[in-house]
Amino acid sequence: MPLKLISLYTQRYVRKCWFTYNLLVSYPRRFFRKARREVREVLKFFGDEDPRVEKTIVAGLLGVKTCLDVKALIREMREGDGTFIRYTFRWIPVERWVKSDIDSMKEALEELASQIEEGETWRMTVEKRRYSGLHKSEIIRELAEVIDRKVDLENPDKVVMVEIIGGQAGISVLQPEELFSSRTP
Protein backbone atom coordinates (compact mmCIF):
# COMPACT_ATOMS: atom_id res chain seq x y z
CA MET A 1 0.00 0.00 0.00
CA PRO A 2 1.51 3.36 -0.99
CA LEU A 3 2.59 5.61 1.86
CA LYS A 4 -0.01 8.27 0.96
CA LEU A 5 -2.84 5.72 1.23
CA ILE A 6 -1.52 4.45 4.55
CA SER A 7 -1.45 8.02 5.87
CA LEU A 8 -5.02 8.68 4.67
CA TYR A 9 -6.18 5.40 6.20
CA THR A 10 -4.55 6.25 9.54
CA GLN A 11 -6.06 9.75 9.59
CA ARG A 12 -9.51 8.43 8.72
CA TYR A 13 -9.18 5.66 11.27
CA VAL A 14 -8.17 7.95 14.12
CA ARG A 15 -11.09 10.26 13.31
CA LYS A 16 -13.48 7.33 13.89
CA CYS A 17 -13.10 7.99 17.62
CA TRP A 18 -11.64 4.57 18.33
CA PHE A 19 -10.65 5.92 21.72
CA THR A 20 -14.29 5.63 22.79
CA TYR A 21 -13.87 1.87 23.11
CA ASN A 22 -14.57 0.61 26.62
CA LEU A 23 -13.02 -2.82 26.06
CA LEU A 24 -9.87 -4.09 24.35
CA VAL A 25 -9.63 -7.73 23.29
CA SER A 26 -6.46 -9.41 22.03
CA TYR A 27 -6.54 -12.29 19.56
CA PRO A 28 -4.18 -14.30 17.30
CA ARG A 29 -3.41 -12.08 14.30
CA ARG A 30 -4.72 -14.37 11.59
CA PHE A 31 -8.08 -14.97 13.32
CA PHE A 32 -9.68 -11.52 13.08
CA ARG A 33 -13.04 -12.69 11.72
CA LYS A 34 -13.36 -15.56 14.18
CA ALA A 35 -12.30 -13.35 17.09
CA ARG A 36 -14.75 -10.61 16.09
CA ARG A 37 -17.56 -13.16 15.80
CA GLU A 38 -16.66 -14.65 19.18
CA VAL A 39 -16.69 -11.23 20.88
CA ARG A 40 -20.04 -10.38 19.30
CA GLU A 41 -21.53 -13.72 20.36
CA VAL A 42 -20.30 -13.36 23.95
CA LEU A 43 -21.64 -9.81 24.20
CA LYS A 44 -24.95 -10.85 22.67
CA PHE A 45 -25.22 -13.69 25.20
CA PHE A 46 -24.76 -11.16 28.01
CA GLY A 47 -27.32 -8.75 26.54
CA ASP A 48 -25.70 -6.41 24.01
CA GLU A 49 -27.42 -6.99 20.67
CA ASP A 50 -25.35 -4.45 18.72
CA PRO A 51 -21.80 -3.95 20.01
CA ARG A 52 -19.19 -2.17 17.91
CA VAL A 53 -16.25 -4.55 17.40
CA GLU A 54 -13.45 -3.27 15.17
CA LYS A 55 -9.81 -3.73 14.30
CA THR A 56 -7.54 -1.19 15.90
CA ILE A 57 -4.33 0.21 14.46
CA VAL A 58 -2.57 -2.70 16.20
CA ALA A 59 -2.66 -6.17 14.63
CA GLY A 60 -4.21 -8.68 17.01
CA LEU A 61 -6.18 -6.14 19.03
CA LEU A 62 -9.92 -5.45 18.80
CA GLY A 63 -11.55 -2.27 20.04
CA VAL A 64 -15.03 -2.84 21.46
CA LYS A 65 -17.76 -0.39 22.40
CA THR A 66 -20.53 -2.13 24.32
CA CYS A 67 -23.49 -0.87 26.31
CA LEU A 68 -22.71 -3.45 29.01
CA ASP A 69 -20.88 -2.76 32.25
CA VAL A 70 -17.57 -4.26 31.11
CA LYS A 71 -16.26 -4.87 34.63
CA ALA A 72 -19.38 -6.87 35.51
CA LEU A 73 -19.11 -8.68 32.17
CA ILE A 74 -15.56 -9.81 32.92
CA ARG A 75 -16.53 -10.99 36.41
CA GLU A 76 -19.36 -13.05 34.86
CA MET A 77 -17.02 -14.50 32.22
CA ARG A 78 -14.54 -15.56 34.89
CA GLU A 79 -17.27 -17.45 36.75
CA GLY A 80 -17.80 -19.68 33.70
CA ASP A 81 -15.48 -22.47 32.68
CA GLY A 82 -13.99 -20.47 29.79
CA THR A 83 -14.59 -23.16 27.18
CA PHE A 84 -16.68 -20.72 25.12
CA ILE A 85 -13.55 -18.63 24.46
CA ARG A 86 -11.48 -20.05 21.61
CA TYR A 87 -10.23 -17.17 19.46
CA THR A 88 -9.47 -14.40 21.94
CA PHE A 89 -6.89 -14.07 24.68
CA ARG A 90 -7.26 -11.07 26.99
CA TRP A 91 -10.33 -8.89 27.67
CA ILE A 92 -9.34 -5.56 29.23
CA PRO A 93 -11.87 -2.93 30.36
CA VAL A 94 -10.95 0.70 29.65
CA GLU A 95 -12.38 3.46 31.82
CA ARG A 96 -10.72 6.53 30.34
CA TRP A 97 -8.91 7.44 27.10
CA VAL A 98 -6.38 10.28 27.11
CA LYS A 99 -3.40 11.38 25.05
CA SER A 100 -0.37 9.20 25.70
CA ASP A 101 1.81 11.97 27.10
CA ILE A 102 2.78 11.64 30.76
CA ASP A 103 0.91 14.75 31.93
CA SER A 104 -2.41 13.61 30.40
CA MET A 105 -2.00 10.11 31.81
CA LYS A 106 -1.15 11.49 35.27
CA GLU A 107 -4.20 13.75 35.23
CA ALA A 108 -6.53 10.87 34.34
CA LEU A 109 -4.93 8.59 36.91
CA GLU A 110 -5.31 11.24 39.63
CA GLU A 111 -9.08 11.03 39.09
CA LEU A 112 -9.22 7.23 38.81
CA ALA A 113 -6.86 6.60 41.76
CA SER A 114 -9.67 7.41 44.20
CA GLN A 115 -10.96 3.91 43.42
CA ILE A 116 -8.02 2.55 45.41
CA GLU A 117 -9.26 2.83 48.99
CA GLU A 118 -7.15 3.59 52.04
CA GLY A 119 -5.47 0.35 53.13
CA GLU A 120 -5.78 -1.31 49.70
CA THR A 121 -2.74 -2.39 47.71
CA TRP A 122 -2.16 -2.01 43.98
CA ARG A 123 0.14 -2.74 41.07
CA MET A 124 0.46 -1.19 37.63
CA THR A 125 0.62 -2.97 34.28
CA VAL A 126 1.65 -1.00 31.20
CA GLU A 127 1.25 -2.31 27.64
CA LYS A 128 2.76 -0.21 24.84
CA ARG A 129 1.86 -0.65 21.19
CA ARG A 130 2.99 1.66 18.41
CA TYR A 131 4.49 3.96 21.01
CA SER A 132 8.17 4.81 21.05
CA GLY A 133 8.10 7.36 23.86
CA LEU A 134 9.19 6.40 27.34
CA HIS A 135 10.17 2.91 28.44
CA LYS A 136 7.60 0.94 30.48
CA SER A 137 9.60 1.35 33.68
CA GLU A 138 9.79 5.13 33.18
CA ILE A 139 6.04 5.33 32.61
CA ILE A 140 5.36 3.28 35.74
CA ARG A 141 7.75 5.39 37.81
CA GLU A 142 6.13 8.66 36.62
CA LEU A 143 2.53 7.49 37.05
CA ALA A 144 3.13 5.77 40.39
CA GLU A 145 3.86 9.17 41.96
CA VAL A 146 0.13 9.92 41.71
CA ILE A 147 -0.98 6.97 43.86
CA ASP A 148 -0.29 7.22 47.58
CA ARG A 149 -1.03 3.61 48.47
CA LYS A 150 1.09 0.53 49.21
CA VAL A 151 2.26 -1.51 46.22
CA ASP A 152 1.85 -5.30 46.11
CA LEU A 153 3.11 -6.89 42.90
CA GLU A 154 2.04 -10.42 43.84
CA ASN A 155 -1.47 -10.10 45.27
CA PRO A 156 -2.83 -6.56 44.81
CA ASP A 157 -6.34 -5.43 45.69
CA LYS A 158 -6.42 -3.25 42.55
CA VAL A 159 -4.64 -3.31 39.20
CA VAL A 160 -3.94 -0.08 37.34
CA MET A 161 -4.00 -0.93 33.63
CA VAL A 162 -2.38 1.47 31.18
CA GLU A 163 -2.88 0.45 27.54
CA ILE A 164 -0.91 2.78 25.27
CA ILE A 165 -1.77 2.62 21.58
CA GLY A 166 0.11 5.20 19.58
CA GLY A 167 -0.99 8.66 20.65
CA GLN A 168 -3.75 7.46 23.00
CA ALA A 169 -3.72 5.71 26.37
CA GLY A 170 -6.55 3.71 27.89
CA ILE A 171 -6.45 3.73 31.68
CA SER A 172 -8.41 1.64 34.19
CA VAL A 173 -8.35 0.80 37.87
CA LEU A 174 -9.61 -2.76 38.20
CA GLN A 175 -9.98 -5.52 40.72
CA PRO A 176 -7.99 -8.61 39.64
CA GLU A 177 -11.26 -10.45 38.87
CA GLU A 178 -12.14 -7.72 36.35
CA LEU A 179 -9.40 -8.91 33.98
CA PHE A 180 -9.97 -11.95 31.78
CA SER A 181 -7.34 -14.11 30.13
CA SER A 182 -8.19 -17.33 28.35
CA ARG A 183 -4.61 -18.50 28.93
CA THR A 184 -4.76 -18.59 32.72
CA PRO A 185 -7.28 -20.19 35.08
N, C-alpha and C positions, 0 to 999 in steps of 0.2 A: 504494500500500500504506500503510495507516495507520501512524503512528509507533510505536504499541504493538506491532504485528506485526513491524515492522522490528527493534525492540529485542529482541523474543523470538527472532527469526531469528538476529540477531547473537550473542546469548547462547548459543543452542543450537549455532550454528556453531563458536564459539570452544571450547566444551566438547568438540567432536569431536576435539580434539588435533591440529588441522591443523599445528601446529608440529612434528609428528613427520615431516613430509615431508623426504625427503633429496634432492629434485630439484624445481626450479621451472622451468616451461616457459611462455614467452610465446607468444601467438597473436593473430591479428586478432579483435577482439571479436565479430564476428557469426559466427565459425566454431567455436564451442565444440564441437559434436558431432564435426565433422570433425577438429579438433585432438585431442580426446580419443581418437578412434578411431586416429588416426595414432600418438599416443604409445603406446597399448596395443599396436598392431601392431609398432612398433619394439622395444618391450620384450619382446614375445613372441618376436620373431625372435632376440633376444640371450639368451633363456632364462628370462624371467620370465612364467610362465603366468597369474599373477593379481595384477598391480600395482593399487594404489589410485590412481586418477586422478580428481581432483575440482576443481571450481571453488574458487577462494579468494574472499576478501572483495574482491578487486581484479578488475575486469573485464579480461579478456585475459590472465589469469595462472592457470595450472594448478598445483596442488600434487600431487606424485607421491610415493608411498612404494613403493619397489621393493626386492626382495631382492638386486638386482645391485649390484656395486661401481660406483657412478655415475661415478667418475673414469675407470675403465677403459672403461666404456660410451662416454663422450664421446670418449676417445682412439680407440676403434674406429670411432665414427661419423665422425670427422674423416678417417679413412683412406679412407672411401668417397667416392664422387663427389657425394654430397648430393642426388641427384635423387629419392631416396625421401622427402625432406622437402618437403612442399608447404603445410601448414597451420600450421606452428609456426615461430617465429623463433629464440629463444634458449633453450638448455638449460643451466641453472646448478645444479651440485651444491651442496648445503648440508650442512656438517659439524656445525654446532651451532646450536640455537635458544635464544635468551635473551630476556629482556625488553629493550625498546628504549631503556632509559635508559643513559646513558653509562657508569655504573659497571659494570653487568652486561655491556655489550659489551666494555669494557676487560678485565674478568676473563676472559671467554671468549677474547679475542684473546691475552691473556698465555699461555694454555695452547696455543693453536694456533700462535702465533708461532715456537715451537720448530721448526716445519717449514721455516722459512727459515734455511738453514744459514749459517754464517760465510762471508763472501765472496760470498754471493748477493745479488742486488738484488731490489727489489719495488716494487709500486705498489698503490694502494688504489682500488677503485671502489665508490661508494655509490649505491644506488638507494633512493629513498624513495617509498612509496605509502601514502596514508592516514595520514600522519605529519606533524604540524605543529610538531614540536619544533624542534630545532636545524637550521640550514642545512647543506647537504652539506659545505661547506668547514669549518664548525665541527666537524662530526663527524669529518672526516678529520684535522683538526689535533689533536683530543683523542685519537683512537685511535692516531695515528701515534707518540705519545709512548711507547707500549708496545713498539714495534719498533725495536731498536737495530741497524739494518742500512741500507745505502746505498739510496737511492731512485733508480729509473730509470723515468721515465714512458713512454719510447719502446719499450724492449726489456727488460722485467724478467724475471728468472728465476722469480718467483712473483707471483701476483696475489691480493691480499686482497679478497674480495668481501663486501660488507655489504649484505644485502637487507632493508630495513626495511619491514614491513607492519603498520601500526597499532602495536599495543603489543608486537609481537614483532620480533626481528631474527635473520635467518639469516646465519651467518658461515662463511666457508670460506677456506682458503689453498690456492690451486691453481696448477698450472703452466699457462702460456698454452694448451697443447694440451688442457687439461681443461675448456675452455669451448667451447661450440658455438654458432655463429650461422649460420643459413641465408642470411643476407644478405651475408656476407663469405666469401672463399675460404679 
